[in-house]
Amino acid sequence: MITIENLSHGILSIPYFEIPEGITSVFGRNGAGKTTLLSLCAGVLLPDKGLVRIDEKSPRTLDIGWVSEFPDRNILFDEVFNEIAAPLRFRHNPIDQIEERTGEIAEVLQITHLLHRKTRSLSGGEKILVCLACALVTDPILLVIDEADSHLDRETARRVQEAIRTVSPRHVLQSSQYRDNASHSDQVVILENGQISWEGI
């Protein structure tokens, strides 16, 4: 359970809210506070007031995957395999485990054919898929996707939703431009002017 209490940061103001396990999609106009909410839940931002807890722990102490709207800001390595494997190498996992897990995630996302490509040669959509693989490879407790589907065609966006269901992190928070994603979600939240105006299934 993600618990939000007396949370404020910039335009965002949420007195109390609970986000259950599963996929939660956040919708709202530009400037409504979507990215701020996701950043606070991921521990990327610290609140001006209040707190966010994931299973009663600070998000900054947990393994969280993040995929942003701008993949070039996230990609660090020249080859796709090295990019996806990097989080496992940083954790000093054994080589055989790194190769196995990287291959598993690439297969789920249907990007095995990209593993030995140069990251600079990828399309915008392919870069998003690589960033998603990188975010999922460590089996995070929370996966955050911030409007990454703005670079994807509808078919690839649908494939991403199916992959998320297959890998099944405990919590997924995503903001999206595609209302179709609501049908793949366990919960939908609508933000207006920094406040939750509606939530439901």
C-alpha positions in Angstrom: 0.0 0.0 0.0 1.2 3.5 -0.9 0.0 6.0 1.8 0.0 9.7 1.3 -0.6 12.0 4.3 -0.9 15.8 4.3 1.2 16.0 1.2 2.1 19.3 -0.5 4.7 20.3 -3.0 4.2 23.2 -5.4 0.7 23.0 -6.8 0.1 19.5 -5.3 -2.1 19.2 -2.2 -3.4 15.9 -1.0 -4.7 15.5 2.6 -4.9 11.7 2.6 -4.9 9.0 0.0 -4.1 5.3 -0.3 -3.0 3.6 -3.4 -3.4 -0.2 -3.3 -1.2 -2.7 -5.0 -1.6 -3.0 -8.8 -1.6 -0.6 -11.7 -2.7 3.0 -11.0 -3.1 5.4 -13.9 -3.0 9.1 -13.3 -4.7 11.5 -15.8 -4.9 15.2 -15.9 -4.1 18.3 -18.0 -0.6 19.7 -18.3 0.3 21.4 -15.1 -2.2 19.4 -13.0 0.5 17.9 -10.9 0.9 14.4 -12.4 4.7 14.4 -12.6 5.0 16.0 -9.2 2.9 13.3 -7.6 4.8 10.5 -9.3 8.2 12.1 -8.4 7.1 12.3 -4.7 5.9 8.7 -4.6 9.2 7.6 -6.2 11.3 9.6 -3.8 12.8 11.7 -6.6 11.3 14.8 -4.9 10.9 15.6 -1.2 7.6 17.0 -0.1 7.3 20.6 1.3 5.0 19.1 3.8 3.6 15.6 4.7 4.9 12.2 3.7 4.7 9.3 1.3 5.1 5.7 2.6 5.3 2.5 0.6 4.4 -0.4 2.9 5.2 1.9 5.8 8.7 2.7 4.4 10.2 5.8 2.8 10.4 5.4 -1.0 14.0 6.6 -0.7 14.9 3.3 1.0 13.3 1.1 -1.6 14.1 -0.2 -5.1 12.0 1.8 -7.5 12.0 1.8 -11.3 11.6 5.1 -13.1 10.8 5.7 -16.8 10.5 9.3 -17.9 9.1 11.0 -20.9 12.6 11.8 -22.1 14.6 8.6 -22.6 17.8 10.3 -23.6 18.2 11.7 -20.1 18.2 8.2 -18.7 20.4 6.2 -21.1 24.0 6.1 -20.0 25.7 3.3 -22.0 26.5 2.8 -25.7 25.1 -0.7 -26.1 21.5 -1.8 -25.2 22.7 -4.9 -23.3 25.0 -2.9 -21.1 22.3 -0.3 -20.5 19.7 -2.9 -19.3 22.4 -4.9 -17.3 23.8 -1.8 -15.6 21.5 -1.8 -12.5 22.4 -5.5 -11.8 26.2 -4.7 -12.2 25.9 -1.8 -9.8 24.5 -4.4 -7.3 27.5 -6.7 -8.0 25.3 -9.6 -9.2 27.1 -12.6 -10.6 27.7 -12.5 -14.4 25.5 -15.5 -15.2 22.6 -13.9 -13.3 23.1 -10.6 -15.1 23.0 -12.3 -18.5 20.0 -14.5 -17.6 17.9 -11.7 -16.1 18.8 -9.2 -18.8 17.7 -11.8 -21.4 14.5 -12.5 -19.6 13.4 -8.9 -19.5 14.4 -8.3 -23.1 12.3 -11.3 -24.1 9.2 -10.1 -22.1 9.4 -6.7 -23.8 10.1 -8.3 -27.2 13.4 -6.4 -27.6 15.9 -9.3 -27.8 16.8 -8.2 -31.3 18.0 -4.9 -29.9 20.4 -6.2 -27.3 23.6 -5.6 -29.3 22.4 -2.4 -31.0 24.0 0.9 -30.2 21.6 3.0 -28.0 22.2 6.1 -30.2 20.8 4.2 -33.2 17.4 3.5 -31.5 14.2 5.2 -32.3 12.4 7.1 -29.6 10.0 4.3 -29.0 12.8 1.7 -28.8 14.6 3.9 -26.3 11.5 3.9 -24.1 11.4 0.1 -24.2 15.0 -0.1 -23.2 14.5 2.3 -20.3 11.5 0.2 -19.2 13.6 -2.9 -19.3 16.3 -1.2 -17.3 13.7 -0.1 -14.7 12.2 -3.6 -14.4 15.4 -5.7 -14.4 15.9 -5.4 -10.6 12.3 -6.4 -9.9 11.4 -3.1 -8.2 8.6 -2.7 -5.6 7.3 0.3 -7.5 7.5 1.1 -11.2 6.9 4.7 -12.2 6.1 5.6 -15.8 5.8 9.3 -16.5 4.1 9.9 -19.8 6.6 7.7 -21.5 3.9 6.6 -24.0 4.1 10.0 -25.7 6.9 8.5 -27.8 5.0 5.3 -28.6 2.5 4.4 -31.2 -0.7 2.8 -29.9 0.4 -0.8 -30.7 3.7 -0.4 -28.8 1.9 1.3 -25.9 -0.4 -1.7 -25.7 2.5 -4.0 -25.8 4.1 -2.1 -22.9 0.9 -2.5 -20.8 0.9 -6.3 -21.5 4.5 -6.5 -20.5 3.9 -4.7 -17.2 1.1 -7.2 -16.4 3.5 -10.0 -17.2 6.4 -8.8 -15.1 3.9 -7.6 -12.4 5.7 -5.2 -10.0 3.7 -4.8 -6.8 2.9 -1.2 -7.5 2.8 0.6 -10.9 2.1 4.3 -11.1 1.8 5.8 -14.5 0.7 9.0 -16.1 -0.4 8.7 -19.7 -1.8 10.5 -22.7 -3.8 7.5 -23.7 -7.1 7.1 -22.0 -7.1 3.5 -23.3 -4.6 2.7 -20.5 -7.5 3.0 -18.1 -8.7 -0.3 -19.3 -5.4 -1.9 -18.3 -5.5 -0.3 -14.8 -6.7 -1.5 -11.4 -7.3 2.1 -10.3 -7.6 5.5 -12.1 -6.9 8.9 -10.5 -7.7 12.2 -12.1 -5.8 15.3 -10.9 -7.1 18.9 -11.3 -5.1 21.8 -10.1 -3.0 19.7 -7.8 -5.9 17.9 -6.2 -7.5 14.5 -6.7 -10.9 15.2 -8.3 -11.8 11.6 -8.9 -10.6 8.1 -8.2 -12.0 4.8 -9.0 -11.8 1.6 -11.0 
